[in-house]
Amino acid sequence: MTLLTFAGVAALLTLVPGPDSLLVLRTAIAQGRRAALVAALGIQVGCLWWGAAAGLGLTAVLAASHTLYTVLRWVGAAYLLYLGAGLLLRRGRAGETADASGRNRFLTGLLTNALNPKVGVFYLSLLPQFVPAGAPVLPWSLLLTGVHVTEGILWCALLVALADRLGRILRRPRVGRVLDRVAGTAFLGFALRLALRP
């Protein structure tokens, strides 16, 4: 019952639009299914990192240290700003990404998630509520994170399938340039929200 309840809560949170979903969708449109799935894998590894950190108590340190939280928040915002600006200022052909023409898709996905301290605080506040009393914290934290990661993979796969289905239209050069501008602006918005909202 605990896992089922957590799965429901995590599913709702997975569907909330954010930089992770945007990155997967934009990568799928610009570079295809395989590239997007690699980026999605990086994102989910980032979730596993935060889940393990929560289980080990490291996210409690992050939540307790205003300085550490602020530094990580600003680094994360700067990275999102880099992604957004790269899309807005890019002069290459449609379909290239801001991260060295897409060679580092996994790393891009990983950093998008791992540099967001709000994900860490989210895991810190949510996971303990679903760890049974007296149960080992780290294994349960990883189990719950695994549930969230599984849902994340399924959601990303759905986004990739949608983008793949519409790929012929969305990959036209003119449409691609418009999508780059929209995605770049959205990344800048996520960066500002992360920087300005503690």
MODELLER restraints for C-alpha pairs under 7 A, 6 or more apart:
rsr = mdl.restraints
at = mdl.atoms
rsr.add(forms.Gaussian(group=physical.xy_distance, feature=features.Distance(at['CA:2:A'], at['CA:130:A']), mean=6.18, stdev=0.5))
rsr.add(forms.Gaussian(group=physical.xy_distance, feature=features.Distance(at['CA:6:A'], at['CA:130:A']), mean=6.85, stdev=0.5))
rsr.add(forms.Gaussian(group=physical.xy_distance, feature=features.Distance(at['CA:7:A'], at['CA:147:A']), mean=6.44, stdev=0.5))
rsr.add(forms.Gaussian(group=physical.xy_distance, feature=features.Distance(at['CA:7:A'], at['CA:148:A']), mean=6.91, stdev=0.5))
rsr.add(forms.Gaussian(group=physical.xy_distance, feature=features.Distance(at['CA:10:A'], at['CA:148:A']), mean=5.77, stdev=0.5))
rsr.add(forms.Gaussian(group=physical.xy_distance, feature=features.Distance(at['CA:11:A'], at['CA:151:A']), mean=6.40, stdev=0.5))
rsr.add(forms.Gaussian(group=physical.xy_distance, feature=features.Distance(at['CA:14:A'], at['CA:152:A']), mean=6.20, stdev=0.5))
rsr.add(forms.Gaussian(group=physical.xy_distance, feature=features.Distance(at['CA:19:A'], at['CA:187:A']), mean=6.69, stdev=0.5))
rsr.add(forms.Gaussian(group=physical.xy_distance, feature=features.Distance(at['CA:19:A'], at['CA:190:A']), mean=6.78, stdev=0.5))
rsr.add(forms.Gaussian(group=physical.xy_distance, feature=features.Distance(at['CA:20:A'], at['CA:43:A']), mean=6.81, stdev=0.5))
rsr.add(forms.Gaussian(group=physical.xy_distance, feature=features.Distance(at['CA:20:A'], at['CA:112:A']), mean=6.88, stdev=0.5))
rsr.add(forms.Gaussian(group=physical.xy_distance, feature=features.Distance(at['CA:21:A'], at['CA:156:A']), mean=6.94, stdev=0.5))
rsr.add(forms.Gaussian(group=physical.xy_distance, feature=features.Distance(at['CA:24:A'], at['CA:36:A']), mean=5.18, stdev=0.5))
rsr.add(forms.Gaussian(group=physical.xy_distance, feature=features.Distance(at['CA:24:A'], at['CA:39:A']), mean=6.36, stdev=0.5))
rsr.add(forms.Gaussian(group=physical.xy_distance, feature=features.Distance(at['CA:24:A'], at['CA:40:A']), mean=6.09, stdev=0.5))
rsr.add(forms.Gaussian(group=physical.xy_distance, feature=features.Distance(at['CA:24:A'], at['CA:156:A']), mean=6.65, stdev=0.5))
rsr.add(forms.Gaussian(group=physical.xy_distance, feature=features.Distance(at['CA:25:A'], at['CA:159:A']), mean=5.93, stdev=0.5))
rsr.add(forms.Gaussian(group=physical.xy_distance, feature=features.Distance(at['CA:25:A'], at['CA:160:A']), mean=6.28, stdev=0.5))
rsr.add(forms.Gaussian(group=physical.xy_distance, feature=features.Distance(at['CA:25:A'], at['CA:163:A']), mean=6.61, stdev=0.5))
rsr.add(forms.Gaussian(group=physical.xy_distance, feature=features.Distance(at['CA:27:A'], at['CA:35:A']), mean=6.54, stdev=0.5))
rsr.add(forms.Gaussian(group=physical.xy_distance, feature=features.Distance(at['CA:27:A'], at['CA:36:A']), mean=5.03, stdev=0.5))
rsr.add(forms.Gaussian(group=physical.xy_distance, feature=features.Distance(at['CA:28:A'], at['CA:35:A']), mean=6.64, stdev=0.5))
rsr.add(forms.Gaussian(group=physical.xy_distance, feature=features.Distance(at['CA:28:A'], at['CA:36:A']), mean=4.72, stdev=0.5))
rsr.add(forms.Gaussian(group=physical.xy_distance, feature=features.Distance(at['CA:28:A'], at['CA:160:A']), mean=5.60, stdev=0.5))
rsr.add(forms.Gaussian(group=physical.xy_distance, feature=features.Distance(at['CA:28:A'], at['CA:163:A']), mean=6.00, stdev=0.5))
rsr.add(forms.Gaussian(group=physical.xy_distance, feature=features.Distance(at['CA:28:A'], at['CA:164:A']), mean=6.88, stdev=0.5))
rsr.add(forms.Gaussian(group=physical.xy_distance, feature=features.Distance(at['CA:29:A'], at['CA:163:A']), mean=5.59, stdev=0.5))
rsr.add(forms.Gaussian(group=physical.xy_distance, feature=features.Distance(at['CA:29:A'], at['CA:164:A']), mean=6.95, stdev=0.5))
rsr.add(forms.Gaussian(group=physical.xy_distance, feature=features.Distance(at['CA:29:A'], at['CA:167:A']), mean=6.06, stdev=0.5))
rsr.add(forms.Gaussian(group=physical.xy_distance, feature=features.Distance(at['CA:29:A'], at['CA:170:A']), mean=6.41, stdev=0.5))
rsr.add(forms.Gaussian(group=physical.xy_distance, feature=features.Distance(at['CA:29:A'], at['CA:171:A']), mean=6.40, stdev=0.5))
rsr.add(forms.Gaussian(group=physical.xy_distance, feature=features.Distance(at['CA:30:A'], at['CA:95:A']), mean=4.09, stdev=0.5))
rsr.add(forms.Gaussian(group=physical.xy_distance, feature=features.Distance(at['CA:30:A'], at['CA:96:A']), mean=6.71, stdev=0.5))
rsr.add(forms.Gaussian(group=physical.xy_distance, feature=features.Distance(at['CA:30:A'], at['CA:171:A']), mean=6.50, stdev=0.5))
rsr.add(forms.Gaussian(group=physical.xy_distance, feature=features.Distance(at['CA:31:A'], at['CA:95:A']), mean=5.91, stdev=0.5))
rsr.add(forms.Gaussian(group=physical.xy_distance, feature=features.Distance(at['CA:32:A'], at['CA:164:A']), mean=6.92, stdev=0.5))
rsr.add(forms.Gaussian(group=physical.xy_distance, feature=features.Distance(at['CA:33:A'], at['CA:160:A']), mean=5.93, stdev=0.5))
rsr.add(forms.Gaussian(group=physical.xy_distance, feature=features.Distance(at['CA:33:A'], at['CA:164:A']), mean=6.61, stdev=0.5))
rsr.add(forms.Gaussian(group=physical.xy_distance, feature=features.Distance(at['CA:35:A'], at['CA:105:A']), mean=6.73, stdev=0.5))
rsr.add(forms.Gaussian(group=physical.xy_distance, feature=features.Distance(at['CA:36:A'], at['CA:160:A']), mean=6.72, stdev=0.5))
rsr.add(forms.Gaussian(group=physical.xy_distance, feature=features.Distance(at['CA:38:A'], at['CA:105:A']), mean=6.22, stdev=0.5))
rsr.add(forms.Gaussian(group=physical.xy_distance, feature=features.Distance(at['CA:38:A'], at['CA:106:A']), mean=5.34, stdev=0.5))
rsr.add(forms.Gaussian(group=physical.xy_distance, feature=features.Distance(at['CA:39:A'], at['CA:105:A']), mean=4.88, stdev=0.5))
rsr.add(forms.Gaussian(group=physical.xy_distance, feature=features.Distance(at['CA:39:A'], at['CA:106:A']), mean=4.57, stdev=0.5))
rsr.add(forms.Gaussian(group=physical.xy_distance, feature=features.Distance(at['CA:39:A'], at['CA:108:A']), mean=6.66, stdev=0.5))
rsr.add(forms.Gaussian(group=physical.xy_distance, feature=features.Distance(at['CA:39:A'], at['CA:109:A']), mean=4.69, stdev=0.5))
rsr.add(forms.Gaussian(group=physical.xy_distance, feature=features.Distance(at['CA:40:A'], at['CA:109:A']), mean=6.21, stdev=0.5))
rsr.add(forms.Gaussian(group=physical.xy_distance, feature=features.Distance(at['CA:40:A'], at['CA:153:A']), mean=6.93, stdev=0.5))
rsr.add(forms.Gaussian(group=physical.xy_distance, feature=features.Distance(at['CA:40:A'], at['CA:156:A']), mean=6.42, stdev=0.5))
rsr.add(forms.Gaussian(group=physical.xy_distance, feature=features.Distance(at['CA:41:A'], at['CA:106:A']), mean=6.61, stdev=0.5))
rsr.add(forms.Gaussian(group=physical.xy_distance, feature=features.Distance(at['CA:42:A'], at['CA:106:A']), mean=4.51, stdev=0.5))
rsr.add(forms.Gaussian(group=physical.xy_distance, feature=features.Distance(at['CA:42:A'], at['CA:107:A']), mean=6.13, stdev=0.5))
rsr.add(forms.Gaussian(group=physical.xy_distance, feature=features.Distance(at['CA:42:A'], at['CA:109:A']), mean=4.48, stdev=0.5))
rsr.add(forms.Gaussian(group=physical.xy_distance, feature=features.Distance(at['CA:42:A'], at['CA:110:A']), mean=4.18, stdev=0.5))
rsr.add(forms.Gaussian(group=physical.xy_distance, feature=features.Distance(at['CA:43:A'], at['CA:109:A']), mean=4.46, stdev=0.5))
rsr.add(forms.Gaussian(group=physical.xy_distance, feature=features.Distance(at['CA:43:A'], at['CA:110:A']), mean=4.67, stdev=0.5))
rsr.add(forms.Gaussian(group=physical.xy_distance, feature=features.Distance(at['CA:43:A'], at['CA:112:A']), mean=6.97, stdev=0.5))
rsr.add(forms.Gaussian(group=physical.xy_distance, feature=features.Distance(at['CA:43:A'], at['CA:113:A']), mean=5.71, stdev=0.5))
rsr.add(forms.Gaussian(group=physical.xy_distance, feature=features.Distance(at['CA:44:A'], at['CA:149:A']), mean=5.62, stdev=0.5))
rsr.add(forms.Gaussian(group=physical.xy_distance, feature=features.Distance(at['CA:45:A'], at['CA:110:A']), mean=6.39, stdev=0.5))
rsr.add(forms.Gaussian(group=physical.xy_distance, feature=features.Distance(at['CA:46:A'], at['CA:110:A']), mean=5.03, stdev=0.5))
rsr.add(forms.Gaussian(group=physical.xy_distance, feature=features.Distance(at['CA:46:A'], at['CA:113:A']), mean=5.28, stdev=0.5))
rsr.add(forms.Gaussian(group=physical.xy_distance, feature=features.Distance(at['CA:46:A'], at['CA:114:A']), mean=4.92, stdev=0.5))
rsr.add(forms.Gaussian(group=physical.xy_distance, feature=features.Distance(at['CA:47:A'], at['CA:113:A']), mean=6.90, stdev=0.5))
rsr.add(forms.Gaussian(group=physical.xy_distance, feature=features.Distance(at['CA:47:A'], at['CA:149:A']), mean=6.77, stdev=0.5))
rsr.add(forms.Gaussian(group=physical.xy_distance, feature=features.Distance(at['CA:48:A'], at['CA:145:A']), mean=6.26, stdev=0.5))
rsr.add(forms.Gaussian(group=physical.xy_distance, feature=features.Distance(at['CA:50:A'], at['CA:120:A']), mean=5.37, stdev=0.5))
rsr.add(forms.Gaussian(group=physical.xy_distance, feature=features.Distance(at['CA:50:A'], at['CA:123:A']), mean=6.83, stdev=0.5))
rsr.add(forms.Gaussian(group=physical.xy_distance, feature=features.Distance(at['CA:51:A'], at['CA:123:A']), mean=6.33, stdev=0.5))
rsr.add(forms.Gaussian(group=physical.xy_distance, feature=features.Distance(at['CA:51:A'], at['CA:141:A']), mean=6.00, stdev=0.5))
rsr.add(forms.Gaussian(group=physical.xy_distance, feature=features.Distance(at['CA:51:A'], at['CA:142:A']), mean=5.89, stdev=0.5))
rsr.add(forms.Gaussian(group=physical.xy_distance, feature=features.Distance(at['CA:51:A'], at['CA:145:A']), mean=5.50, stdev=0.5))
rsr.add(forms.Gaussian(group=physical.xy_distance, feature=features.Distance(at['CA:52:A'], at['CA:138:A']), mean=6.79, stdev=0.5))
rsr.add(forms.Gaussian(group=physical.xy_distance, feature=features.Distance(at['CA:52:A'], at['CA:141:A']), mean=6.79, stdev=0.5))
rsr.add(forms.Gaussian(group=physical.xy_distance, feature=features.Distance(at['CA:52:A'], at['CA:142:A']), mean=6.09, stdev=0.5))
rsr.add(forms.Gaussian(group=physical.xy_distance, feature=features.Distance(at['CA:53:A'], at['CA:59:A']), mean=5.73, stdev=0.5))
rsr.add(forms.Gaussian(group=physical.xy_distance, feature=features.Distance(at['CA:54:A'], at['CA:123:A']), mean=6.24, stdev=0.5))
rsr.add(forms.Gaussian(group=physical.xy_distance, feature=features.Distance(at['CA:54:A'], at['CA:124:A']), mean=5.35, stdev=0.5))
rsr.add(forms.Gaussian(group=physical.xy_distance, feature=features.Distance(at['CA:55:A'], at['CA:137:A']), mean=5.64, stdev=0.5))
rsr.add(forms.Gaussian(group=physical.xy_distance, feature=features.Distance(at['CA:55:A'], at['CA:138:A']), mean=4.20, stdev=0.5))
rsr.add(forms.Gaussian(group=physical.xy_distance, feature=features.Distance(at['CA:55:A'], at['CA:141:A']), mean=5.25, stdev=0.5))
rsr.add(forms.Gaussian(group=physical.xy_distance, feature=features.Distance(at['CA:56:A'], at['CA:138:A']), mean=6.18, stdev=0.5))
rsr.add(forms.Gaussian(group=physical.xy_distance, feature=features.Distance(at['CA:59:A'], at['CA:120:A']), mean=5.81, stdev=0.5))
rsr.add(forms.Gaussian(group=physical.xy_distance, feature=features.Distance(at['CA:59:A'], at['CA:121:A']), mean=6.39, stdev=0.5))
rsr.add(forms.Gaussian(group=physical.xy_distance, feature=features.Distance(at['CA:59:A'], at['CA:124:A']), mean=5.96, stdev=0.5))
rsr.add(forms.Gaussian(group=physical.xy_distance, feature=features.Distance(at['CA:60:A'], at['CA:124:A']), mean=6.65, stdev=0.5))
rsr.add(forms.Gaussian(group=physical.xy_distance, feature=features.Distance(at['CA:62:A'], at['CA:68:A']), mean=6.12, stdev=0.5))
rsr.add(forms.Gaussian(group=physical.xy_distance, feature=features.Distance(at['CA:62:A'], at['CA:69:A']), mean=5.56, stdev=0.5))
rsr.add(forms.Gaussian(group=physical.xy_distance, feature=features.Distance(at['CA:63:A'], at['CA:69:A']), mean=6.60, stdev=0.5))
rsr.add(forms.Gaussian(group=physical.xy_distance, feature=features.Distance(at['CA:63:A'], at['CA:121:A']), mean=6.35, stdev=0.5))
rsr.add(forms.Gaussian(group=physical.xy_distance, feature=features.Distance(at['CA:69:A'], at['CA:117:A']), mean=6.46, stdev=0.5))
rsr.add(forms.Gaussian(group=physical.xy_distance, feature=features.Distance(at['CA:72:A'], at['CA:115:A']), mean=6.31, stdev=0.5))
rsr.add(forms.Gaussian(group=physical.xy_distance, feature=features.Distance(at['CA:72:A'], at['CA:117:A']), mean=6.18, stdev=0.5))
rsr.add(forms.Gaussian(group=physical.xy_distance, feature=features.Distance(at['CA:73:A'], at['CA:116:A']), mean=6.19, stdev=0.5))
rsr.add(forms.Gaussian(group=physical.xy_distance, feature=features.Distance(at['CA:73:A'], at['CA:117:A']), mean=5.80, stdev=0.5))
rsr.add(forms.Gaussian(group=physical.xy_distance, feature=features.Distance(at['CA:73:A'], at['CA:194:A']), mean=6.48, stdev=0.5))
rsr.add(forms.Gaussian(group=physical.xy_distance, feature=features.Distance(at['CA:73:A'], at['CA:195:A']), mean=6.29, stdev=0.5))
rsr.add(forms.Gaussian(group=physical.xy_distance, feature=features.Distance(at['CA:74:A'], at['CA:195:A']), mean=5.74, stdev=0.5))
rsr.add(forms.Gaussian(group=physical.xy_distance, feature=features.Distance(at['CA:75:A'], at['CA:115:A']), mean=6.74, stdev=0.5))
rsr.add(forms.Gaussian(group=physical.xy_distance, feature=features.Distance(at['CA:76:A'], at['CA:115:A']), mean=4.58, stdev=0.5))
rsr.add(forms.Gaussian(group=physical.xy_distance, feature=features.Distance(at['CA:76:A'], at['CA:116:A']), mean=5.30, stdev=0.5))
rsr.add(forms.Gaussian(group=physical.xy_distance, feature=features.Distance(at['CA:77:A'], at['CA:191:A']), mean=4.34, stdev=0.5))
rsr.add(forms.Gaussian(group=physical.xy_distance, feature=features.Distance(at['CA:77:A'], at['CA:192:A']), mean=6.81, stdev=0.5))
rsr.add(forms.Gaussian(group=physical.xy_distance, feature=features.Distance(at['CA:77:A'], at['CA:194:A']), mean=5.72, stdev=0.5))
rsr.add(forms.Gaussian(group=physical.xy_distance, feature=features.Distance(at['CA:77:A'], at['CA:195:A']), mean=5.58, stdev=0.5))
rsr.add(forms.Gaussian(group=physical.xy_distance, feature=features.Distance(at['CA:78:A'], at['CA:191:A']), mean=6.83, stdev=0.5))
rsr.add(forms.Gaussian(group=physical.xy_distance, feature=features.Distance(at['CA:80:A'], at['CA:187:A']), mean=5.73, stdev=0.5))
rsr.add(forms.Gaussian(group=physical.xy_distance, feature=features.Distance(at['CA:80:A'], at['CA:188:A']), mean=6.58, stdev=0.5))
rsr.add(forms.Gaussian(group=physical.xy_distance, feature=features.Distance(at['CA:80:A'], at['CA:190:A']), mean=6.98, stdev=0.5))
rsr.add(forms.Gaussian(group=physical.xy_distance, feature=features.Distance(at['CA:80:A'], at['CA:191:A']), mean=5.18, stdev=0.5))
rsr.add(forms.Gaussian(group=physical.xy_distance, feature=features.Distance(at['CA:81:A'], at['CA:187:A']), mean=6.50, stdev=0.5))
rsr.add(forms.Gaussian(group=physical.xy_distance, feature=features.Distance(at['CA:81:A'], at['CA:188:A']), mean=5.27, stdev=0.5))
rsr.add(forms.Gaussian(group=physical.xy_distance, feature=features.Distance(at['CA:81:A'], at['CA:191:A']), mean=5.52, stdev=0.5))
rsr.add(forms.Gaussian(group=physical.xy_distance, feature=features.Distance(at['CA:83:A'], at['CA:98:A']), mean=6.01, stdev=0.5))
rsr.add(forms.Gaussian(group=physical.xy_distance, feature=features.Distance(at['CA:83:A'], at['CA:187:A']), mean=6.73, stdev=0.5))
rsr.add(forms.Gaussian(group=physical.xy_distance, feature=features.Distance(at['CA:84:A'], at['CA:184:A']), mean=3.86, stdev=0.5))
rsr.add(forms.Gaussian(group=physical.xy_distance, feature=features.Distance(at['CA:84:A'], at['CA:185:A']), mean=6.19, stdev=0.5))
rsr.add(forms.Gaussian(group=physical.xy_distance, feature=features.Distance(at['CA:84:A'], at['CA:187:A']), mean=4.72, stdev=0.5))
rsr.add(forms.Gaussian(group=physical.xy_distance, feature=features.Distance(at['CA:84:A'], at['CA:188:A']), mean=5.25, stdev=0.5))
rsr.add(forms.Gaussian(group=physical.xy_distance, feature=features.Distance(at['CA:85:A'], at['CA:184:A']), mean=6.21, stdev=0.5))
rsr.add(forms.Gaussian(group=physical.xy_distance, feature=features.Distance(at['CA:86:A'], at['CA:98:A']), mean=4.76, stdev=0.5))
rsr.add(forms.Gaussian(group=physical.xy_distance, feature=features.Distance(at['CA:87:A'], at['CA:97:A']), mean=6.88, stdev=0.5))
rsr.add(forms.Gaussian(group=physical.xy_distance, feature=features.Distance(at['CA:87:A'], at['CA:98:A']), mean=5.88, stdev=0.5))
rsr.add(forms.Gaussian(group=physical.xy_distance, feature=features.Distance(at['CA:87:A'], at['CA:180:A']), mean=5.50, stdev=0.5))
rsr.add(forms.Gaussian(group=physical.xy_distance, feature=features.Distance(at['CA:87:A'], at['CA:181:A']), mean=6.57, stdev=0.5))
rsr.add(forms.Gaussian(group=physical.xy_distance, feature=features.Distance(at['CA:87:A'], at['CA:184:A']), mean=5.01, stdev=0.5))
rsr.add(forms.Gaussian(group=physical.xy_distance, feature=features.Distance(at['CA:88:A'], at['CA:180:A']), mean=6.57, stdev=0.5))
rsr.add(forms.Gaussian(group=physical.xy_distance, feature=features.Distance(at['CA:88:A'], at['CA:181:A']), mean=5.40, stdev=0.5))
rsr.add(forms.Gaussian(group=physical.xy_distance, feature=features.Distance(at['CA:88:A'], at['CA:184:A']), mean=5.37, stdev=0.5))
rsr.add(forms.Gaussian(group=physical.xy_distance, feature=features.Distance(at['CA:94:A'], at['CA:173:A']), mean=5.54, stdev=0.5))
rsr.add(forms.Gaussian(group=physical.xy_distance, feature=features.Distance(at['CA:94:A'], at['CA:176:A']), mean=5.53, stdev=0.5))
rsr.add(forms.Gaussian(group=physical.xy_distance, feature=features.Distance(at['CA:94:A'], at['CA:177:A']), mean=6.12, stdev=0.5))
rsr.add(forms.Gaussian(group=physical.xy_distance, feature=features.Distance(at['CA:95:A'], at['CA:176:A']), mean=6.81, stdev=0.5))
rsr.add(forms.Gaussian(group=physical.xy_distance, feature=features.Distance(at['CA:96:A'], at['CA:102:A']), mean=6.66, stdev=0.5))
rsr.add(forms.Gaussian(group=physical.xy_distance, feature=features.Distance(at['CA:127:A'], at['CA:141:A']), mean=6.23, stdev=0.5))
rsr.add(forms.Gaussian(group=physical.xy_distance, feature=features.Distance(at['CA:131:A'], at['CA:137:A']), mean=6.68, stdev=0.5))
rsr.add(forms.Gaussian(group=physical.xy_distance, feature=features.Distance(at['CA:131:A'], at['CA:140:A']), mean=6.08, stdev=0.5))
rsr.add(forms.Gaussian(group=physical.xy_distance, feature=features.Distance(at['CA:170:A'], at['CA:176:A']), mean=6.27, stdev=0.5))
